[in-house]
């Protein structure tokens, strides 16, 4: 009887903790949504977190924007009031400086700026994607990373790595992408971030088609690897529900 009560208490505590975590995430997203609505009038088409749709016209448009941005002076981050301004700021910092400097800058602003705090995870995605232009090898890009804001840098790296990969080619290469990450045999945190990050990446290449993304994760060898990839898919599905970055597999009226 005592053991039964103990299990009930532990179970109730775990459920309560999960509820607090989900509620906190929900209210954090509410803050982010409010800021996005405020800036919706000037928001570009490509959305907030994932890379833009994979049409050739859109890819060329984005490449032209990137080139034009690199030829101009750095965005004055002190005057930034929205995600898109900070996105350009950190793209520029990585392109013209170092990844570590971008993280130092972000951490200082995190304590001072509610916009940075609300969009911290998407912003470290931005740093991760920008890093792959300098370090196209996964293991090399990972050595430059930081776990700040829920390891979003590593998720962004995987999005950048998969950027040029067509969905139909993924089953043949998906098992090799994380092979060079140290600690594979011991399921290190970096290795977890890689296979979990694959879930974020395949959501991009399938344009947030949840079930197609899960099917791509099925191509991974190993049950632990598959589960970690599934987790990345589900996480990306949750955090993509922003203006111009919508997933049809969430109901806004039923966020939990």
Secondary structure, DSSP 8 states (H G I E B T S, - for coil): -HHHHHHHHHHHHHHHHHHHHHHHHHHHHHHHHHHHHHHGGG--TT-SSS-----HHHHHHHHHHHHHHHTS----GGG--SHHHHHHHHHHHHHHS-HHHHHHHHHHHHTT-HHHHHTHHHHHHHHHHHHHHH--SHHHHHHT---HHHHHHHHHHHHHHTTT--HHHHHHHTTTTTTTSTTTTTT-HHHHHHHHHHHHHHHHHTTS-HHHHHHHHTTSSSHHHHHHHHHHHHHHHHHT-BTTB--TT--GGG--
